Amino acid sequence: MEFGTIEREVYVEATPEVVFEVVSSPEHLKEWWPDDAAYDPIPGSTGEIVFGDPDGDGAVVAFAVVDARPPESFSFRWTHPADAVAAEGNSLLVTFDLTPSGGGTLLRMTETGFREMGWEVAVLEQQYREHETGWDFYLPRIAPYVARLGVQP
């Protein structure tokens, strides 16, 4: 099995402008993915996302915005050491591409960089599978969240 790229697609009944806000803004992100998020959704911005209780068994994860082209694309690097600049080889790259489709938006998520991390095969496989499981859980939460916002396509 190839542990290089994770790709998922989700259809959201909202305009690309709305979906872009939901996948790029920390206020929306924390409603469907991490428990908290702090960064500016502009290229070059750095910050963090938080899963669970950081004082308990939770995790604070470094986050760096790579590109933001509303309403077409938003990308970021994450999982790099907090004291390092995010780059290929020390972080994973997530890209959300948004395409108008019917009355809504086709959201395509791609996560790359697993092989470039230099992990041993067992660690690579474990990390890849954890991210696969994570995206399979979190991405389907976007459409219901957008529906709760009450915006029309």
C-alpha positions in Angstrom: 0.0 0.0 0.0 1.2 3.5 -0.8 1.2 5.8 2.3 1.8 9.1 0.4 -1.4 11.0 -0.1 -4.9 11.0 1.5 -7.7 12.4 -0.7 -11.3 12.9 0.3 -14.3 14.7 -1.3 -17.3 16.1 0.4 -20.3 17.8 -1.2 -21.6 20.8 0.8 -24.8 22.6 0.1 -23.4 26.1 0.2 -21.5 28.5 -2.0 -17.7 28.2 -2.3 -17.5 31.5 -0.4 -19.3 30.0 2.6 -17.3 26.7 2.5 -14.0 28.6 2.2 -14.8 30.4 5.4 -15.7 27.2 7.2 -12.4 25.5 6.2 -10.2 28.5 6.7 -11.4 30.5 9.6 -10.4 29.4 13.2 -13.8 30.3 14.5 -15.5 27.8 12.1 -12.7 25.2 12.0 -13.1 24.5 15.7 -16.7 23.7 15.2 -16.0 20.7 13.0 -12.3 19.7 13.6 -10.1 20.7 16.5 -11.4 21.8 19.9 -9.6 25.2 19.5 -7.7 27.0 16.9 -5.6 30.2 16.9 -4.1 31.7 13.7 -4.9 34.3 11.0 -6.2 32.7 7.8 -3.7 34.5 5.6 -0.5 33.1 4.0 2.5 33.1 6.3 0.4 33.1 9.5 1.4 30.6 12.2 -0.5 29.4 15.2 -1.9 26.3 16.6 -4.8 23.9 16.8 -5.8 22.0 20.0 -7.3 18.6 20.3 -8.7 17.7 23.7 -7.3 19.0 27.0 -3.7 20.2 26.4 -3.1 19.8 30.2 -4.3 16.3 30.0 -4.0 13.8 27.2 -4.8 16.3 24.5 -2.4 17.8 22.0 -1.4 21.3 20.8 -0.4 21.1 17.2 1.6 23.7 15.3 -0.2 25.2 12.3 1.0 27.4 9.4 -1.1 28.8 6.6 0.5 28.3 3.2 -2.0 29.7 0.8 -5.4 31.3 0.9 -7.2 32.0 -2.4 -10.9 32.6 -1.6 -13.1 31.0 -2.6 -11.0 28.4 -4.4 -8.3 27.0 -2.2 -6.9 27.0 1.3 -3.8 25.1 2.4 -1.8 24.7 5.6 1.1 22.8 7.1 0.8 21.1 10.4 2.4 18.5 12.7 5.8 20.2 12.6 7.7 21.0 15.8 6.4 24.2 17.4 9.8 25.8 17.4 10.5 25.1 13.7 9.4 26.7 10.5 6.9 24.5 8.7 8.5 23.0 5.5 8.5 19.9 3.4 10.1 17.2 5.5 9.0 18.3 8.9 5.2 18.8 8.4 2.2 17.6 6.4 0.5 19.7 3.8 -3.3 19.9 3.7 -5.1 21.5 0.8 -8.8 22.2 0.5 -9.9 22.8 -3.1 -13.4 24.1 -3.6 -15.3 23.8 -6.9 -18.9 25.0 -7.5 -21.1 22.0 -8.2 -24.8 22.0 -8.8 -26.2 24.4 -6.1 -23.3 23.8 -3.7 -19.6 23.1 -3.5 -17.4 20.0 -4.0 -14.7 20.2 -1.3 -11.6 18.1 -2.1 -9.1 17.6 0.7 -5.6 16.4 0.0 -3.0 15.7 2.7 0.6 15.0 1.5 4.1 14.8 2.9 3.9 11.5 4.8 6.8 9.9 3.0 8.9 13.1 3.2 8.8 13.0 7.0 11.5 10.3 7.1 9.6 8.0 9.4 10.4 4.4 9.7 7.9 2.2 7.8 5.9 1.2 10.9 5.6 4.9 12.1 4.7 6.0 8.5 1.9 3.4 8.3 0.6 4.3 11.8 0.6 8.0 11.1 -1.0 7.6 7.7 -3.8 5.3 9.1 -4.4 7.7 12.1 -4.8 10.7 9.7 -7.0 8.6 7.3 -9.3 7.7 10.2 -9.3 11.3 11.5 -10.3 12.8 8.1 -13.0 10.1 7.7 -14.4 11.2 11.0 -14.0 15.0 10.7 -14.7 15.9 7.1 -18.3 14.5 7.1 -19.0 17.0 9.9 -18.6 20.0 7.6 -21.9 19.7 5.6 -24.1 19.3 8.8 -22.2 22.2 10.4 -22.8 24.4 7.3 -26.5 23.4 7.4 -26.7 24.5 11.0 -25.4 28.0 10.0 -28.6 28.4 8.0 -26.9 29.8 4.9 -28.6 29.1 1.5 -26.6 27.8 -1.5 
